[in-house]
Amino acid sequence: MNEKLELKLKELPERPGIYEMLNKEGRIIYIGKSKSLRRRVRSYFVPSPAWEKAKEMQHFIEDIRITVTDTHLEAMLLECERIKKIKPYFNEMMKNDQRYLYLTLEESFRKNPLKITNMRKEDSFGPFRRRGQIQEMVDQMRNLYPIRKNKRGYDWEYHIFPAALEKEVFEENQIVLQELFSEQIAMELFAQALEEEMKKAASQQKFERAGWYHDLYRKFKTCSRALLRCKEFAQKTVLYRVPLEDGYKFFYILDGIVIWKEKVEFDNEKTRSEFLKKAETYARCFVENRTEKERMDYQEIVYGELLEESNNILIVEEG
């Protein structure tokens, strides 16, 4: 470690923000964020870093650049923005959003009822980040078709090889799939049915089948969480407040995007009213330039924060 780097590590603040790791050519090779820049950045330079990626990067880091933010939310959003712009070598998440994909209902009964597409179509769900996991789920579900509704939820017959579906059965199956990927209660009931089949197979000592169901259950839950995570606050206007040492940071959030933010000294009816007036004025002329795939990462950051800090949000308007 060079002297310049050692000095910067000593001067790191106990503040939220982002850090950029630079190589000897001055190129940014990694961007990260933290609630405490001091603790996080120093953890890369211990004899045995906890992260494998930190071990790989150690020998390439010649300099560090930091940007301090008022809040962790701002640090996460800035990290996302910088990763998308710079696309550093050691970053994996968020930099290749155009590769994100959609789950789409097939129209032809001669084909797989579900397919993966790169562009949103009429009956599409997503976008999703991980193509491999979604593709595996799509392939496994073929062994269950047709899926039918019953009084308790859903049922099916497991087929070792995917069954050919006649047109009428295919169309009924598509109605069920439409529900499964668009309604929360349907997702929960289907996941419950998968879990019950897994336990049933295990009790019958059909461990290979139980493992198959466990694998599909895990993939379907991951898929449903991605679809449902944003729904609680989707199309809602939210005032989110973060307490600071010297006041508060207000965020005006519309459909998961931070439209306006401002630091205020007090949190009371007057400051809220003044903030909302300015934010709503700006929101009327706000133009979203990001694509749906780009926007997804920002929305997931915001929704994740709101779900964890629900005591600090105020719903201004329901969509």
C-alpha positions as CSV (number, residue, x, y, z in Angstrom):
1,M,0.0,0.0,0.0
2,N,1.4,3.4,-1.0
3,E,1.7,6.4,1.4
4,K,-1.1,8.3,-0.4
5,L,-3.5,5.4,0.1
6,E,-2.5,4.9,3.8
7,L,-3.2,8.6,4.5
8,K,-6.6,8.4,2.8
9,L,-7.6,5.4,4.9
10,K,-6.7,7.3,8.1
11,E,-8.9,10.3,7.0
12,L,-12.0,8.3,6.0
13,P,-15.1,9.7,7.7
14,E,-17.8,7.8,9.7
15,R,-20.4,8.9,7.2
16,P,-22.5,7.3,4.5
17,G,-21.3,7.6,0.9
18,I,-19.7,5.9,-2.0
19,Y,-16.1,4.8,-2.6
20,E,-14.4,4.3,-6.0
21,M,-11.3,2.1,-6.2
22,L,-8.8,3.2,-8.8
23,N,-5.9,1.3,-10.4
24,K,-2.5,2.6,-11.3
25,E,-3.8,4.0,-14.6
26,G,-6.4,6.0,-12.7
27,R,-9.3,3.8,-14.0
28,I,-12.2,3.1,-11.7
29,I,-12.2,-0.7,-11.2
30,Y,-14.9,-0.9,-8.4
31,I,-17.6,1.3,-6.9
32,G,-19.3,0.5,-3.6
33,K,-21.4,2.2,-1.0
34,S,-21.7,2.1,2.8
35,K,-23.4,3.6,5.8
36,S,-19.8,4.1,7.2
37,L,-17.1,4.8,4.7
38,R,-14.4,4.4,7.3
39,R,-15.4,0.9,8.4
40,R,-16.3,-0.4,4.9
41,V,-13.3,0.8,3.0
42,R,-10.8,-0.2,5.6
43,S,-12.1,-3.7,5.5
44,Y,-10.6,-4.2,2.1
45,F,-7.1,-3.7,3.4
46,V,-6.9,-6.2,6.3
47,P,-4.6,-9.2,5.9
48,S,-7.5,-11.6,5.1
49,P,-10.6,-9.7,3.7
50,A,-14.0,-11.3,4.3
51,W,-14.9,-10.9,0.6
52,E,-13.3,-12.9,-2.1
53,K,-13.7,-9.9,-4.4
54,A,-11.7,-7.8,-2.0
55,K,-8.8,-10.3,-2.1
56,E,-8.9,-10.1,-5.9
57,M,-8.9,-6.3,-6.0
58,Q,-6.2,-5.7,-3.3
59,H,-3.2,-5.8,-5.6
60,F,-4.8,-3.5,-8.2
61,I,-5.9,-0.6,-5.9
62,E,-3.7,2.4,-6.1
63,D,-6.1,5.1,-5.0
64,I,-9.5,5.7,-3.5
65,R,-12.0,8.4,-4.2
66,I,-15.0,9.0,-1.9
67,T,-18.2,11.0,-2.1
68,V,-20.0,11.7,1.2
69,T,-23.8,11.7,1.3
70,D,-26.3,12.8,3.9
71,T,-28.1,9.4,3.9
72,H,-27.5,5.8,3.0
73,L,-30.4,6.0,0.5
74,E,-28.5,8.7,-1.5
75,A,-25.3,6.6,-1.3
76,M,-27.2,3.6,-2.8
77,L,-28.7,5.6,-5.6
78,L,-25.4,7.3,-6.4
79,E,-23.6,4.0,-6.5
80,C,-26.2,2.7,-8.9
81,E,-25.9,5.8,-11.1
82,R,-22.1,5.6,-11.2
83,I,-22.0,1.9,-11.9
84,K,-24.3,2.3,-14.9
85,K,-22.2,5.1,-16.2
86,I,-18.7,3.7,-15.5
87,K,-19.3,0.0,-15.7
88,P,-16.3,-0.9,-13.5
89,Y,-14.6,-4.3,-14.1
90,F,-15.2,-5.7,-10.6
91,N,-18.8,-4.7,-10.3
92,E,-21.4,-7.2,-11.4
93,M,-24.8,-5.9,-10.3
94,M,-26.6,-3.1,-12.1
95,K,-24.2,-2.3,-14.9
96,N,-25.7,-4.5,-17.6
97,D,-29.4,-3.6,-17.2
98,Q,-30.2,-4.0,-20.9
99,R,-29.6,-7.8,-20.4
100,Y,-32.6,-7.9,-18.0
101,L,-35.5,-10.0,-19.2
102,Y,-39.2,-10.6,-19.1
103,L,-41.4,-13.6,-18.5
104,T,-44.0,-13.8,-21.2
105,L,-47.1,-15.9,-21.8
106,E,-46.9,-17.8,-25.1
107,E,-49.7,-17.5,-27.6
108,S,-49.3,-20.7,-29.5
109,F,-50.5,-23.9,-27.8
110,R,-47.8,-25.9,-29.7
111,K,-45.0,-24.1,-27.6
112,N,-43.9,-23.8,-24.0
113,P,-46.7,-21.8,-22.2
114,L,-44.0,-19.5,-20.7
115,K,-41.1,-18.0,-22.5
116,I,-38.3,-15.4,-21.9
117,T,-38.2,-12.3,-23.9
118,N,-35.8,-9.3,-23.9
119,M,-38.6,-6.7,-24.6
120,R,-41.9,-6.2,-22.7
121,K,-44.9,-7.6,-24.5
122,E,-48.7,-7.5,-23.8
123,D,-48.6,-10.5,-21.3
124,S,-45.2,-9.9,-19.7
125,F,-43.9,-9.9,-16.2
126,G,-40.7,-8.4,-14.9
127,P,-38.1,-7.3,-15.7
128,F,-35.8,-9.8,-13.9
129,R,-32.0,-9.8,-13.6
130,R,-31.0,-13.5,-13.6
131,R,-31.8,-15.2,-16.9
132,G,-30.4,-18.6,-15.9
133,Q,-32.6,-18.9,-12.8
134,I,-35.8,-17.8,-14.6
135,Q,-35.1,-20.1,-17.5
136,E,-34.7,-23.1,-15.2
137,M,-38.0,-22.2,-13.5
138,V,-39.7,-22.0,-16.9
139,D,-38.3,-25.4,-17.9
140,Q,-39.3,-27.1,-14.6
141,M,-42.8,-25.8,-14.7
142,R,-43.4,-27.6,-17.9
143,N,-43.5,-30.9,-16.0
144,L,-46.6,-29.6,-14.1
145,Y,-48.9,-28.5,-16.9
146,P,-51.7,-28.2,-16.9
147,I,-52.0,-26.4,-13.6
148,R,-55.6,-26.2,-12.3
149,K,-57.4,-24.1,-9.7
150,N,-59.2,-25.8,-6.8
151,K,-61.0,-24.6,-3.7
152,R,-57.7,-24.6,-1.7
153,G,-55.5,-23.2,-4.4
154,Y,-53.8,-25.1,-7.2
155,D,-53.1,-28.7,-8.2
156,W,-51.5,-30.6,-11.0
157,E,-50.1,-34.0,-12.0
158,Y,-46.3,-34.3,-12.2
159,H,-45.1,-35.6,-15.6
160,I,-41.6,-37.0,-16.1
161,F,-41.8,-35.6,-19.6
162,P,-43.8,-32.4,-20.4
163,A,-47.3,-33.2,-21.5
164,A,-48.6,-32.0,-24.8
165,L,-51.6,-29.6,-24.3
166,E,-54.6,-29.4,-26.5
167,K,-55.6,-25.9,-27.4
168,E,-58.5,-25.6,-25.0
169,V,-56.4,-27.0,-22.1
170,F,-53.5,-24.7,-23.1
171,E,-55.8,-21.6,-22.9
172,E,-57.1,-22.6,-19.5
173,N,-53.6,-23.1,-18.3
174,Q,-52.6,-19.7,-19.6
175,I,-55.4,-18.1,-17.5
176,V,-54.0,-19.8,-14.4
177,L,-50.4,-18.6,-15.3
178,Q,-51.7,-15.1,-15.7
179,E,-53.0,-15.2,-12.2
180,L,-49.9,-16.9,-10.8
181,F,-47.6,-14.1,-11.9
182,S,-49.9,-11.1,-11.4
183,E,-51.7,-11.6,-8.1
184,Q,-50.1,-11.9,-4.7
185,I,-52.6,-14.4,-3.2
186,A,-52.2,-16.6,-6.3
187,M,-48.4,-16.6,-5.9
188,E,-48.7,-17.5,-2.2
189,L,-51.1,-20.3,-2.8
190,F,-49.0,-21.8,-5.6
191,A,-45.8,-21.6,-3.5
192,Q,-47.8,-23.3,-0.7
193,A,-48.9,-26.1,-3.0
194,L,-45.3,-26.6,-4.2
195,E,-44.1,-26.9,-0.5
196,E,-46.9,-29.4,0.3
197,E,-45.8,-31.6,-2.7
198,M,-42.2,-31.4,-1.5
199,K,-43.1,-32.5,2.0
200,K,-45.4,-35.3,0.6
201,A,-42.6,-36.6,-1.6
202,A,-40.1,-36.5,1.3
203,S,-42.6,-38.4,3.6
204,Q,-42.8,-41.1,0.9
205,Q,-39.0,-41.2,0.7
206,K,-39.0,-39.9,-2.8
207,F,-36.1,-37.7,-2.1
208,E,-35.1,-37.0,-5.7
209,R,-38.7,-35.7,-6.4
210,A,-38.7,-33.8,-3.1
211,G,-35.4,-32.1,-4.1
212,W,-36.9,-31.2,-7.5
213,Y,-39.9,-29.6,-5.8
214,H,-37.6,-27.7,-3.3
215,D,-35.6,-26.4,-6.2
216,L,-38.7,-25.2,-8.1
217,Y,-40.2,-23.7,-4.9
218,R,-37.0,-21.7,-4.3
219,K,-36.9,-20.3,-7.8
220,F,-40.6,-19.5,-7.8
221,K,-40.3,-17.6,-4.5
222,T,-37.4,-15.6,-5.9
223,C,-39.4,-14.8,-8.9
224,S,-42.5,-13.8,-6.9
225,R,-40.5,-11.6,-4.5
226,A,-39.1,-9.7,-7.5
227,L,-42.6,-9.1,-8.8
228,L,-44.2,-8.2,-5.4
229,R,-41.4,-6.2,-3.8
230,C,-42.4,-3.0,-5.6
231,K,-46.1,-3.4,-5.5
232,E,-46.7,-2.1,-2.0
233,F,-45.5,1.4,-3.0
234,A,-46.1,1.3,-6.7
235,Q,-48.1,4.3,-8.1
236,K,-48.0,5.9,-4.6
237,T,-46.6,9.3,-3.9
238,V,-44.4,9.1,-0.7
239,L,-42.8,11.6,1.6
240,Y,-39.8,9.9,3.2
241,R,-37.9,11.5,6.0
242,V,-34.5,10.5,7.4
243,P,-33.3,12.0,10.7
244,L,-29.8,13.6,10.6
245,E,-27.6,14.9,13.3
246,D,-28.5,18.5,12.4
247,G,-32.1,18.1,11.0
248,Y,-33.9,15.9,8.5
249,K,-33.6,14.9,4.8
250,F,-36.9,14.8,3.0
251,F,-37.5,12.8,-0.2
252,Y,-40.4,13.1,-2.5
253,I,-40.9,9.7,-4.2
254,L,-43.2,8.9,-7.0
255,D,-43.6,5.4,-8.4
256,G,-40.3,4.4,-6.7
257,I,-38.3,7.3,-8.2
258,V,-36.8,10.2,-6.0
259,I,-38.2,13.3,-7.7
260,W,-37.1,15.9,-5.2
261,K,-35.1,15.9,-2.0
262,E,-34.2,18.6,0.5
263,K,-32.5,19.0,3.8
264,V,-34.6,20.8,6.5
265,E,-33.9,21.8,10.0
266,F,-37.2,20.7,11.5
267,D,-39.9,18.1,10.8
268,N,-43.3,19.8,11.3
269,E,-46.4,20.6,9.4
270,K,-45.0,23.8,8.1
271,T,-41.7,22.3,6.7
272,R,-43.6,19.4,5.2
273,S,-46.1,21.6,3.5
274,E,-43.4,23.9,2.1
275,F,-41.4,20.9,0.9
276,L,-44.4,19.2,-0.7
277,K,-45.4,22.4,-2.5
278,K,-41.9,22.7,-4.1
279,A,-41.7,19.0,-4.9
280,E,-45.2,18.9,-6.5
281,T,-44.3,21.9,-8.6
282,Y,-41.2,20.2,-9.8
283,A,-42.9,16.9,-10.3
284,R,-45.4,18.4,-12.8
285,C,-42.5,19.1,-15.2
286,F,-40.4,16.1,-14.4
287,V,-39.5,13.8,-17.3
288,E,-38.2,10.3,-16.7
289,N,-35.5,9.6,-19.2
290,R,-34.6,6.1,-18.0
291,T,-35.8,2.9,-19.7
292,E,-37.9,0.5,-17.7
293,K,-34.9,-1.8,-17.2
294,E,-32.7,1.0,-16.0
295,R,-35.4,2.3,-13.7
296,M,-35.9,-1.1,-12.1
297,D,-32.6,-0.9,-10.1
298,Y,-33.4,2.5,-8.8
299,Q,-36.9,1.5,-7.8
300,E,-35.7,-1.7,-6.0
301,I,-33.2,0.5,-4.0
302,V,-36.0,2.9,-3.0
303,Y,-38.6,0.3,-2.3
304,G,-36.1,-1.8,-0.2
305,E,-35.4,1.3,1.9
306,L,-39.1,2.2,2.4
307,L,-39.9,-1.4,3.5
308,E,-37.1,-1.3,6.1
309,E,-37.9,2.2,7.3
310,S,-41.7,2.2,7.2
311,N,-42.0,4.4,10.3
312,N,-40.4,7.3,8.5
313,I,-42.8,7.4,5.5
314,L,-46.0,9.3,4.8
315,I,-48.2,8.3,1.9
316,V,-49.1,11.6,0.2
317,E,-51.3,10.2,-2.5
318,E,-52.6,6.7,-3.5
319,G,-52.3,5.9,-7.2
